[in-house]
Amino acid sequence: MAREEVTWLSTREAARQLGITTRTLYRLIDSGQVPAYKFGRVIRLKEAEVDAFVEQARIRPGALEHLYADGGPDDEEL
């Protein structure tokens, strides 16, 4: 049985990859939205799980209709 190689990220690396602050990342970890692992005093994240979080956060087409004017996104004035 072969083990799958895991790529570990530090909280700083994961936050940078997500484009958020480490403080926001800690909130996501604490709320259970992003899985993380504590080894002694060090917190690490699996890169594949960070990538899965990004995919789960993907916005579905039409999900933002409530944010723009009645006419749709193309009606916006420049």
PDB file with one MODEL, atoms N, CA, C and O in Angstrom:
MODEL        1
ATOM      1  N   MET A   1       0.848  -1.182   0.000  1.00  0.00           N
ATOM      2  CA  MET A   1       0.000   0.000   0.000  1.00  0.00           C
ATOM      3  C   MET A   1       0.895   1.249   0.000  1.00  0.00           C
ATOM      4  O   MET A   1       1.643   1.488   0.948  1.00  0.00           O
ATOM      5  N   ALA A   2       0.808   2.022  -1.055  1.00  0.00           N
ATOM      6  CA  ALA A   2       1.639   3.218  -1.179  1.00  0.00           C
ATOM      7  C   ALA A   2       0.964   4.404  -0.506  1.00  0.00           C
ATOM      8  O   ALA A   2      -0.248   4.594  -0.607  1.00  0.00           O
ATOM      9  N   ARG A   3       1.766   5.183   0.173  1.00  0.00           N
ATOM     10  CA  ARG A   3       1.257   6.394   0.812  1.00  0.00           C
ATOM     11  C   ARG A   3       1.242   7.541  -0.173  1.00  0.00           C
ATOM     12  O   ARG A   3       2.145   7.698  -0.995  1.00  0.00           O
ATOM     13  N   GLU A   4       0.192   8.337  -0.069  1.00  0.00           N
ATOM     14  CA  GLU A   4       0.108   9.534  -0.892  1.00  0.00           C
ATOM     15  C   GLU A   4       0.995  10.610  -0.269  1.00  0.00           C
ATOM     16  O   GLU A   4       0.937  10.845   0.938  1.00  0.00           O
ATOM     17  N   GLU A   5       1.798  11.250  -1.076  1.00  0.00           N
ATOM     18  CA  GLU A   5       2.669  12.316  -0.576  1.00  0.00           C
ATOM     19  C   GLU A   5       1.831  13.540  -0.237  1.00  0.00           C
ATOM     20  O   GLU A   5       1.000  13.971  -1.036  1.00  0.00           O
ATOM     21  N   VAL A   6       2.049  14.091   0.933  1.00  0.00           N
ATOM     22  CA  VAL A   6       1.314  15.260   1.400  1.00  0.00           C
ATOM     23  C   VAL A   6       2.234  16.470   1.342  1.00  0.00           C
ATOM     24  O   VAL A   6       3.378  16.418   1.793  1.00  0.00           O
ATOM     25  N   THR A   7       1.722  17.555   0.783  1.00  0.00           N
ATOM     26  CA  THR A   7       2.450  18.821   0.804  1.00  0.00           C
ATOM     27  C   THR A   7       1.852  19.665   1.914  1.00  0.00           C
ATOM     28  O   THR A   7       0.675  20.021   1.873  1.00  0.00           O
ATOM     29  N   TRP A   8       2.681  19.985   2.913  1.00  0.00           N
ATOM     30  CA  TRP A   8       2.234  20.768   4.060  1.00  0.00           C
ATOM     31  C   TRP A   8       2.537  22.237   3.835  1.00  0.00           C
ATOM     32  O   TRP A   8       3.572  22.593   3.272  1.00  0.00           O
ATOM     33  N   LEU A   9       1.613  23.095   4.286  1.00  0.00           N
ATOM     34  CA  LEU A   9       1.802  24.535   4.214  1.00  0.00           C
ATOM     35  C   LEU A   9       1.800  25.107   5.619  1.00  0.00           C
ATOM     36  O   LEU A   9       1.054  24.642   6.481  1.00  0.00           O
ATOM     37  N   SER A  10       2.619  26.100   5.851  1.00  0.00           N
ATOM     38  CA  SER A  10       2.542  26.846   7.104  1.00  0.00           C
ATOM     39  C   SER A  10       1.310  27.741   7.020  1.00  0.00           C
ATOM     40  O   SER A  10       0.730  27.908   5.948  1.00  0.00           O
ATOM     41  N   THR A  11       0.918  28.309   8.140  1.00  0.00           N
ATOM     42  CA  THR A  11      -0.222  29.223   8.114  1.00  0.00           C
ATOM     43  C   THR A  11       0.093  30.444   7.252  1.00  0.00           C
ATOM     44  O   THR A  11      -0.787  30.960   6.562  1.00  0.00           O
ATOM     45  N   ARG A  12       1.309  30.896   7.286  1.00  0.00           N
ATOM     46  CA  ARG A  12       1.703  32.048   6.463  1.00  0.00           C
ATOM     47  C   ARG A  12       1.599  31.709   4.975  1.00  0.00           C
ATOM     48  O   ARG A  12       1.074  32.502   4.192  1.00  0.00           O
ATOM     49  N   GLU A  13       2.097  30.533   4.586  1.00  0.00           N
ATOM     50  CA  GLU A  13       2.029  30.118   3.184  1.00  0.00           C
ATOM     51  C   GLU A  13       0.587  29.938   2.724  1.00  0.00           C
ATOM     52  O   GLU A  13       0.223  30.351   1.623  1.00  0.00           O
ATOM     53  N   ALA A  14      -0.233  29.318   3.576  1.00  0.00           N
ATOM     54  CA  ALA A  14      -1.634  29.084   3.221  1.00  0.00           C
ATOM     55  C   ALA A  14      -2.381  30.414   3.088  1.00  0.00           C
ATOM     56  O   ALA A  14      -3.155  30.605   2.149  1.00  0.00           O
ATOM     57  N   ALA A  15      -2.148  31.319   4.020  1.00  0.00           N
ATOM     58  CA  ALA A  15      -2.803  32.634   3.958  1.00  0.00           C
ATOM     59  C   ALA A  15      -2.400  33.367   2.690  1.00  0.00           C
ATOM     60  O   ALA A  15      -3.244  33.973   2.029  1.00  0.00           O
ATOM     61  N   ARG A  16      -1.131  33.320   2.346  1.00  0.00           N
ATOM     62  CA  ARG A  16      -0.647  33.978   1.126  1.00  0.00           C
ATOM     63  C   ARG A  16      -1.304  33.353  -0.108  1.00  0.00           C
ATOM     64  O   ARG A  16      -1.707  34.062  -1.030  1.00  0.00           O
ATOM     65  N   GLN A  17      -1.407  32.027  -0.116  1.00  0.00           N
ATOM     66  CA  GLN A  17      -2.017  31.332  -1.247  1.00  0.00           C
ATOM     67  C   GLN A  17      -3.493  31.712  -1.390  1.00  0.00           C
ATOM     68  O   GLN A  17      -4.003  31.805  -2.506  1.00  0.00           O
ATOM     69  N   LEU A  18      -4.174  31.930  -0.273  1.00  0.00           N
ATOM     70  CA  LEU A  18      -5.590  32.303  -0.294  1.00  0.00           C
ATOM     71  C   LEU A  18      -5.804  33.798  -0.482  1.00  0.00           C
ATOM     72  O   LEU A  18      -6.914  34.233  -0.786  1.00  0.00           O
ATOM     73  N   GLY A  19      -4.747  34.586  -0.301  1.00  0.00           N
ATOM     74  CA  GLY A  19      -4.872  36.033  -0.433  1.00  0.00           C
ATOM     75  C   GLY A  19      -5.572  36.676   0.752  1.00  0.00           C
ATOM     76  O   GLY A  19      -6.278  37.673   0.601  1.00  0.00           O
ATOM     77  N   ILE A  20      -5.372  36.098   1.936  1.00  0.00           N
ATOM     78  CA  ILE A  20      -5.987  36.609   3.165  1.00  0.00           C
ATOM     79  C   ILE A  20      -4.913  36.776   4.229  1.00  0.00           C
ATOM     80  O   ILE A  20      -3.780  36.332   4.046  1.00  0.00           O
ATOM     81  N   THR A  21      -5.263  37.412   5.335  1.00  0.00           N
ATOM     82  CA  THR A  21      -4.307  37.550   6.435  1.00  0.00           C
ATOM     83  C   THR A  21      -4.275  36.253   7.241  1.00  0.00           C
ATOM     84  O   THR A  21      -5.201  35.445   7.170  1.00  0.00           O
ATOM     85  N   THR A  22      -3.215  36.065   7.995  1.00  0.00           N
ATOM     86  CA  THR A  22      -3.147  34.877   8.853  1.00  0.00           C
ATOM     87  C   THR A  22      -4.246  34.921   9.913  1.00  0.00           C
ATOM     88  O   THR A  22      -4.757  33.879  10.322  1.00  0.00           O
ATOM     89  N   ARG A  23      -4.602  36.102  10.350  1.00  0.00           N
ATOM     90  CA  ARG A  23      -5.686  36.232  11.337  1.00  0.00           C
ATOM     91  C   ARG A  23      -7.010  35.705  10.766  1.00  0.00           C
ATOM     92  O   ARG A  23      -7.746  34.994  11.451  1.00  0.00           O
ATOM     93  N   THR A  24      -7.303  36.055   9.519  1.00  0.00           N
ATOM     94  CA  THR A  24      -8.504  35.541   8.869  1.00  0.00           C
ATOM     95  C   THR A  24      -8.414  34.034   8.697  1.00  0.00           C
ATOM     96  O   THR A  24      -9.408  33.331   8.877  1.00  0.00           O
ATOM     97  N   LEU A  25      -7.246  33.532   8.354  1.00  0.00           N
ATOM     98  CA  LEU A  25      -7.048  32.090   8.223  1.00  0.00           C
ATOM     99  C   LEU A  25      -7.327  31.390   9.545  1.00  0.00           C
ATOM    100  O   LEU A  25      -7.987  30.351   9.566  1.00  0.00           O
ATOM    101  N   TYR A  26      -6.832  31.944  10.648  1.00  0.00           N
ATOM    102  CA  TYR A  26      -7.094  31.345  11.963  1.00  0.00           C
ATOM    103  C   TYR A  26      -8.591  31.289  12.247  1.00  0.00           C
ATOM    104  O   TYR A  26      -9.075  30.319  12.829  1.00  0.00           O
ATOM    105  N   ARG A  27      -9.329  32.324  11.839  1.00  0.00           N
ATOM    106  CA  ARG A  27     -10.789  32.316  12.021  1.00  0.00           C
ATOM    107  C   ARG A  27     -11.429  31.192  11.203  1.00  0.00           C
ATOM    108  O   ARG A  27     -12.327  30.502  11.687  1.00  0.00           O
ATOM    109  N   LEU A  28     -10.970  31.010   9.972  1.00  0.00           N
ATOM    110  CA  LEU A  28     -11.497  29.937   9.126  1.00  0.00           C
ATOM    111  C   LEU A  28     -11.179  28.564   9.710  1.00  0.00           C
ATOM    112  O   LEU A  28     -12.002  27.651   9.651  1.00  0.00           O
ATOM    113  N   ILE A  29      -9.990  28.426  10.270  1.00  0.00           N
ATOM    114  CA  ILE A  29      -9.592  27.170  10.910  1.00  0.00           C
ATOM    115  C   ILE A  29     -10.453  26.928  12.147  1.00  0.00           C
ATOM    116  O   ILE A  29     -10.976  25.831  12.339  1.00  0.00           O
ATOM    117  N   ASP A  30     -10.597  27.947  12.977  1.00  0.00           N
ATOM    118  CA  ASP A  30     -11.342  27.818  14.228  1.00  0.00           C
ATOM    119  C   ASP A  30     -12.820  27.512  13.994  1.00  0.00           C
ATOM    120  O   ASP A  30     -13.451  26.826  14.798  1.00  0.00           O
ATOM    121  N   SER A  31     -13.368  28.018  12.897  1.00  0.00           N
ATOM    122  CA  SER A  31     -14.781  27.774  12.587  1.00  0.00           C
ATOM    123  C   SER A  31     -14.989  26.440  11.860  1.00  0.00           C
ATOM    124  O   SER A  31     -16.125  26.038  11.605  1.00  0.00           O
ATOM    125  N   GLY A  32     -13.895  25.762  11.531  1.00  0.00           N
ATOM    126  CA  GLY A  32     -13.994  24.462  10.878  1.00  0.00           C
ATOM    127  C   GLY A  32     -14.114  24.520   9.367  1.00  0.00           C
ATOM    128  O   GLY A  32     -14.331  23.491   8.728  1.00  0.00           O
ATOM    129  N   GLN A  33     -13.977  25.696   8.787  1.00  0.00           N
ATOM    130  CA  GLN A  33     -14.093  25.826   7.335  1.00  0.00           C
ATOM    131  C   GLN A  33     -12.845  25.336   6.602  1.00  0.00           C
ATOM    132  O   GLN A  33     -12.926  24.865   5.468  1.00  0.00           O
ATOM    133  N   VAL A  34     -11.700  25.452   7.256  1.00  0.00           N
ATOM    134  CA  VAL A  34     -10.432  24.987   6.677  1.00  0.00           C
ATOM    135  C   VAL A  34      -9.797  24.032   7.688  1.00  0.00           C
ATOM    136  O   VAL A  34      -9.528  24.422   8.824  1.00  0.00           O
ATOM    137  N   PRO A  35      -9.556  22.787   7.283  1.00  0.00           N
ATOM    138  CA  PRO A  35      -8.918  21.842   8.207  1.00  0.00           C
ATOM    139  C   PRO A  35      -7.449  22.203   8.444  1.00  0.00           C
ATOM    140  O   PRO A  35      -6.752  22.647   7.532  1.00  0.00           O
ATOM    141  N   ALA A  36      -7.001  22.009   9.662  1.00  0.00           N
ATOM    142  CA  ALA A  36      -5.599  22.271  10.008  1.00  0.00           C
ATOM    143  C   ALA A  36      -5.155  21.251  11.048  1.00  0.00           C
ATOM    144  O   ALA A  36      -5.979  20.590  11.679  1.00  0.00           O
ATOM    145  N   TYR A  37      -3.862  21.135  11.213  1.00  0.00           N
ATOM    146  CA  TYR A  37      -3.269  20.132  12.092  1.00  0.00           C
ATOM    147  C   TYR A  37      -2.228  20.796  12.970  1.00  0.00           C
ATOM    148  O   TYR A  37      -1.440  21.619  12.505  1.00  0.00           O
ATOM    149  N   LYS A  38      -2.231  20.429  14.252  1.00  0.00           N
ATOM    150  CA  LYS A  38      -1.280  21.017  15.186  1.00  0.00           C
ATOM    151  C   LYS A  38      -0.273  19.945  15.589  1.00  0.00           C
ATOM    152  O   LYS A  38      -0.634  18.890  16.112  1.00  0.00           O
ATOM    153  N   PHE A  39       0.986  20.240  15.334  1.00  0.00           N
ATOM    154  CA  PHE A  39       2.092  19.365  15.698  1.00  0.00           C
ATOM    155  C   PHE A  39       2.921  20.109  16.736  1.00  0.00           C
ATOM    156  O   PHE A  39       3.758  20.941  16.385  1.00  0.00           O
ATOM    157  N   GLY A  40       2.696  19.817  17.990  1.00  0.00           N
ATOM    158  CA  GLY A  40       3.341  20.586  19.048  1.00  0.00           C
ATOM    159  C   GLY A  40       2.771  21.993  19.039  1.00  0.00           C
ATOM    160  O   GLY A  40       1.571  22.178  19.238  1.00  0.00           O
ATOM    161  N   ARG A  41       3.617  22.980  18.812  1.00  0.00           N
ATOM    162  CA  ARG A  41       3.172  24.373  18.764  1.00  0.00           C
ATOM    163  C   ARG A  41       2.986  24.890  17.338  1.00  0.00           C
ATOM    164  O   ARG A  41       2.689  26.065  17.125  1.00  0.00           O
ATOM    165  N   VAL A  42       3.164  23.996  16.370  1.00  0.00           N
ATOM    166  CA  VAL A  42       3.133  24.399  14.960  1.00  0.00           C
ATOM    167  C   VAL A  42       1.819  23.961  14.316  1.00  0.00           C
ATOM    168  O   VAL A  42       1.383  22.823  14.491  1.00  0.00           O
ATOM    169  N   ILE A  43       1.195  24.869  13.573  1.00  0.00           N
ATOM    170  CA  ILE A  43      -0.028  24.553  12.836  1.00  0.00           C
ATOM    171  C   ILE A  43       0.333  24.421  11.361  1.00  0.00           C
ATOM    172  O   ILE A  43       1.004  25.280  10.790  1.00  0.00           O
ATOM    173  N   ARG A  44      -0.125  23.332  10.760  1.00  0.00           N
ATOM    174  CA  ARG A  44       0.127  23.081   9.339  1.00  0.00           C
ATOM    175  C   ARG A  44      -1.183  22.747   8.644  1.00  0.00           C
ATOM    176  O   ARG A  44      -2.125  22.251   9.263  1.00  0.00           O
ATOM    177  N   LEU A  45      -1.228  23.029   7.344  1.00  0.00           N
ATOM    178  CA  LEU A  45      -2.394  22.730   6.520  1.00  0.00           C
ATOM    179  C   LEU A  45      -1.952  21.901   5.332  1.00  0.00           C
ATOM    180  O   LEU A  45      -0.858  22.094   4.802  1.00  0.00           O
ATOM    181  N   LYS A  46      -2.810  20.973   4.913  1.00  0.00           N
ATOM    182  CA  LYS A  46      -2.522  20.196   3.716  1.00  0.00           C
ATOM    183  C   LYS A  46      -2.881  21.048   2.501  1.00  0.00           C
ATOM    184  O   LYS A  46      -3.975  21.606   2.421  1.00  0.00           O
ATOM    185  N   GLU A  47      -1.957  21.140   1.571  1.00  0.00           N
ATOM    186  CA  GLU A  47      -2.191  21.955   0.381  1.00  0.00           C
ATOM    187  C   GLU A  47      -3.440  21.503  -0.367  1.00  0.00           C
ATOM    188  O   GLU A  47      -4.194  22.339  -0.865  1.00  0.00           O
ATOM    189  N   ALA A  48      -3.670  20.197  -0.455  1.00  0.00           N
ATOM    190  CA  ALA A  48      -4.843  19.684  -1.167  1.00  0.00           C
ATOM    191  C   ALA A  48      -6.140  20.128  -0.486  1.00  0.00           C
ATOM    192  O   ALA A  48      -7.138  20.373  -1.164  1.00  0.00           O
ATOM    193  N   GLU A  49      -6.137  20.235   0.851  1.00  0.00           N
ATOM    194  CA  GLU A  49      -7.337  20.672   1.561  1.00  0.00           C
ATOM    195  C   GLU A  49      -7.557  22.172   1.415  1.00  0.00           C
ATOM    196  O   GLU A  49      -8.699  22.631   1.394  1.00  0.00           O
ATOM    197  N   VAL A  50      -6.478  22.936   1.313  1.00  0.00           N
ATOM    198  CA  VAL A  50      -6.603  24.373   1.035  1.00  0.00           C
ATOM    199  C   VAL A  50      -7.174  24.556  -0.373  1.00  0.00           C
ATOM    200  O   VAL A  50      -8.040  25.404  -0.587  1.00  0.00           O
ATOM    201  N   ASP A  51      -6.693  23.764  -1.329  1.00  0.00           N
ATOM    202  CA  ASP A  51      -7.217  23.825  -2.694  1.00  0.00           C
ATOM    203  C   ASP A  51      -8.696  23.444  -2.726  1.00  0.00           C
ATOM    204  O   ASP A  51      -9.475  24.054  -3.457  1.00  0.00           O
ATOM    205  N   ALA A  52      -9.089  22.440  -1.938  1.00  0.00           N
ATOM    206  CA  ALA A  52     -10.497  22.027  -1.870  1.00  0.00           C
ATOM    207  C   ALA A  52     -11.363  23.136  -1.286  1.00  0.00           C
ATOM    208  O   ALA A  52     -12.493  23.337  -1.730  1.00  0.00           O
ATOM    209  N   PHE A  53     -10.840  23.864  -0.291  1.00  0.00           N
ATOM    210  CA  PHE A  53     -11.567  24.996   0.285  1.00  0.00           C
ATOM    211  C   PHE A  53     -11.823  26.056  -0.779  1.00  0.00           C
ATOM    212  O   PHE A  53     -12.912  26.625  -0.850  1.00  0.00           O
ATOM    213  N   VAL A  54     -10.817  26.314  -1.602  1.00  0.00           N
ATOM    214  CA  VAL A  54     -10.965  27.301  -2.672  1.00  0.00           C
ATOM    215  C   VAL A  54     -12.070  26.857  -3.632  1.00  0.00           C
ATOM    216  O   VAL A  54     -12.907  27.670  -4.025  1.00  0.00           O
ATOM    217  N   GLU A  55     -12.079  25.599  -4.008  1.00  0.00           N
ATOM    218  CA  GLU A  55     -13.101  25.103  -4.932  1.00  0.00           C
ATOM    219  C   GLU A  55     -14.499  25.189  -4.319  1.00  0.00           C
ATOM    220  O   GLU A  55     -15.460  25.497  -5.023  1.00  0.00           O
ATOM    221  N   GLN A  56     -14.623  24.922  -3.022  1.00  0.00           N
ATOM    222  CA  GLN A  56     -15.923  25.012  -2.348  1.00  0.00           C
ATOM    223  C   GLN A  56     -16.415  26.457  -2.278  1.00  0.00           C
ATOM    224  O   GLN A  56     -17.619  26.701  -2.197  1.00  0.00           O
ATOM    225  N   ALA A  57     -15.500  27.400  -2.308  1.00  0.00           N
ATOM    226  CA  ALA A  57     -15.855  28.814  -2.207  1.00  0.00           C
ATOM    227  C   ALA A  57     -16.224  29.414  -3.564  1.00  0.00           C
ATOM    228  O   ALA A  57     -16.585  30.588  -3.650  1.00  0.00           O
ATOM    229  N   ARG A  58     -16.136  28.624  -4.598  1.00  0.00           N
ATOM    230  CA  ARG A  58     -16.421  29.117  -5.946  1.00  0.00           C
ATOM    231  C   ARG A  58     -17.861  29.614  -6.035  1.00  0.00           C
ATOM    232  O   ARG A  58     -18.783  28.956  -5.554  1.00  0.00           O
ATOM    233  N   ILE A  59     -18.044  30.758  -6.643  1.00  0.00           N
ATOM    234  CA  ILE A  59     -19.362  31.366  -6.780  1.00  0.00           C
ATOM    235  C   ILE A  59     -20.047  30.795  -8.018  1.00  0.00           C
ATOM    236  O   ILE A  59     -19.489  30.804  -9.115  1.00  0.00           O
ATOM    237  N   ARG A  60     -21.250  30.305  -7.823  1.00  0.00           N
ATOM    238  CA  ARG A  60     -22.029  29.771  -8.934  1.00  0.00           C
ATOM    239  C   ARG A  60     -22.619  30.919  -9.755  1.00  0.00           C
ATOM    240  O   ARG A  60     -23.025  31.936  -9.193  1.00  0.00           O
ATOM    241  N   PRO A  61     -22.669  30.763 -11.071  1.00  0.00           N
ATOM    242  CA  PRO A  61     -23.260  31.804 -11.905  1.00  0.00           C
ATOM    243  C   PRO A  61     -24.692  32.117 -11.456  1.00  0.00           C
ATOM    244  O   PRO A  61     -25.484  31.210 -11.197  1.00  0.00           O
ATOM    245  N   GLY A  62     -25.005  33.389 -11.370  1.00  0.00           N
ATOM    246  CA  GLY A  62     -26.327  33.823 -10.957  1.00  0.00           C
ATOM    247  C   GLY A  62     -26.494  33.993  -9.463  1.00  0.00           C
ATOM    248  O   GLY A  62     -27.541  34.460  -9.013  1.00  0.00           O
ATOM    249  N   ALA A  63     -25.489  33.626  -8.681  1.00  0.00           N
ATOM    250  CA  ALA A  63     -25.593  33.699  -7.226  1.00  0.00           C
ATOM    251  C   ALA A  63     -25.455  35.119  -6.692  1.00  0.00           C
ATOM    252  O   ALA A  63     -25.761  35.368  -5.526  1.00  0.00           O
ATOM    253  N   LEU A  64     -25.006  36.042  -7.511  1.00  0.00           N
ATOM    254  CA  LEU A  64     -24.772  37.412  -7.046  1.00  0.00           C
ATOM    255  C   LEU A  64     -25.788  38.417  -7.581  1.00  0.00           C
ATOM    256  O   LEU A  64     -25.574  39.626  -7.491  1.00  0.00           O
ATOM    257  N   GLU A  65     -26.876  37.928  -8.130  1.00  0.00           N
ATOM    258  CA  GLU A  65     -27.870  38.824  -8.720  1.00  0.00           C
ATOM    259  C   GLU A  65     -28.357  39.884  -7.742  1.00  0.00           C
ATOM    260  O   GLU A  65     -28.700  40.994  -8.149  1.00  0.00           O
ATOM    261  N   HIS A  66     -28.387  39.556  -6.484  1.00  0.00           N
ATOM    262  CA  HIS A  66     -28.874  40.500  -5.474  1.00  0.00           C
ATOM    263  C   HIS A  66     -27.918  41.683  -5.265  1.00  0.00           C
ATOM    264  O   HIS A  66     -28.279  42.646  -4.590  1.00  0.00           O
ATOM    265  N   LEU A  67     -26.728  41.627  -5.821  1.00  0.00           N
ATOM    266  CA  LEU A  67     -25.740  42.681  -5.607  1.00  0.00           C
ATOM    267  C   LEU A  67     -25.740  43.767  -6.682  1.00  0.00           C
ATOM    268  O   LEU A  67     -25.112  44.810  -6.498  1.00  0.00           O
ATOM    269  N   TYR A  68     -26.423  43.545  -7.788  1.00  0.00           N
ATOM    270  CA  TYR A  68     -26.401  44.552  -8.836  1.00  0.00           C
ATOM    271  C   TYR A  68     -27.819  45.020  -9.184  1.00  0.00           C
ATOM    272  O   TYR A  68     -28.812  44.430  -8.758  1.00  0.00           O
ATOM    273  N   ALA A  69     -27.878  46.088  -9.963  1.00  0.00           N
ATOM    274  CA  ALA A  69     -29.155  46.746 -10.283  1.00  0.00           C
ATOM    275  C   ALA A  69     -30.113  45.799 -10.999  1.00  0.00           C
ATOM    276  O   ALA A  69     -29.733  44.713 -11.436  1.00  0.00           O
ATOM    277  N   ASP A  70     -31.365  46.240 -11.107  1.00  0.00           N
ATOM    278  CA  ASP A  70     -32.439  45.423 -11.706  1.00  0.00           C
ATOM    279  C   ASP A  70     -32.116  44.912 -13.109  1.00  0.00           C
ATOM    280  O   ASP A  70     -32.505  43.803 -13.473  1.00  0.00           O
ATOM    281  N   GLY A  71     -31.410  45.713 -13.888  1.00  0.00           N
ATOM    282  CA  GLY A  71     -31.150  45.349 -15.268  1.00  0.00           C
ATOM    283  C   GLY A  71     -30.078  44.294 -15.456  1.00  0.00           C
ATOM    284  O   GLY A  71     -29.949  43.767 -16.561  1.00  0.00           O
ATOM    285  N   GLY A  72     -29.315  43.961 -14.449  1.00  0.00           N
ATOM    286  CA  GLY A  72     -28.274  42.963 -14.594  1.00  0.00           C
ATOM    287  C   GLY A  72     -26.892  43.584 -14.546  1.00  0.00           C
ATOM    288  O   GLY A  72     -26.761  44.804 -14.446  1.00  0.00           O
ATOM    289  N   PRO A  73     -25.876  42.769 -14.614  1.00  0.00           N
ATOM    290  CA  PRO A  73     -24.499  43.259 -14.484  1.00  0.00           C
ATOM    291  C   PRO A  73     -24.052  44.145 -15.631  1.00  0.00           C
ATOM    292  O   PRO A  73     -23.164  44.977 -15.442  1.00  0.00           O
ATOM    293  N   ASP A  74     -24.634  43.997 -16.811  1.00  0.00           N
ATOM    294  CA  ASP A  74     -24.216  44.799 -17.968  1.00  0.00           C
ATOM    295  C   ASP A  74     -24.801  46.215 -17.935  1.00  0.00           C
ATOM    296  O   ASP A  74     -24.364  47.079 -18.696  1.00  0.00           O
ATOM    297  N   ASP A  75     -25.783  46.460 -17.063  1.00  0.00           N
ATOM    298  CA  ASP A  75     -26.423  47.767 -16.951  1.00  0.00           C
ATOM    299  C   ASP A  75     -25.591  48.781 -16.158  1.00  0.00           C
ATOM    300  O   ASP A  75     -25.893  49.974 -16.167  1.00  0.00           O
ATOM    301  N   GLU A  76     -24.578  48.318 -15.496  1.00  0.00           N
ATOM    302  CA  GLU A  76     -23.785  49.183 -14.636  1.00  0.00           C
ATOM    303  C   GLU A  76     -23.102  50.287 -15.433  1.00  0.00           C
ATOM    304  O   GLU A  76     -22.527  50.037 -16.492  1.00  0.00           O
ATOM    305  N   GLU A  77     -23.170  51.497 -14.920  1.00  0.00           N
ATOM    306  CA  GLU A  77     -22.514  52.617 -15.592  1.00  0.00           C
ATOM    307  C   GLU A  77     -21.039  52.630 -15.265  1.00  0.00           C
ATOM    308  O   GLU A  77     -20.645  52.285 -14.151  1.00  0.00           O
ATOM    309  N   LEU A  78     -20.232  53.019 -16.208  1.00  0.00           N
ATOM    310  CA  LEU A  78     -18.778  53.097 -15.995  1.00  0.00           C
ATOM    311  C   LEU A  78     -18.376  54.459 -15.535  1.00  0.00           C
ATOM    312  O   LEU A  78     -17.193  54.709 -15.306  1.00  0.00           O
TER     313      LEU A  78
ENDMDL
END
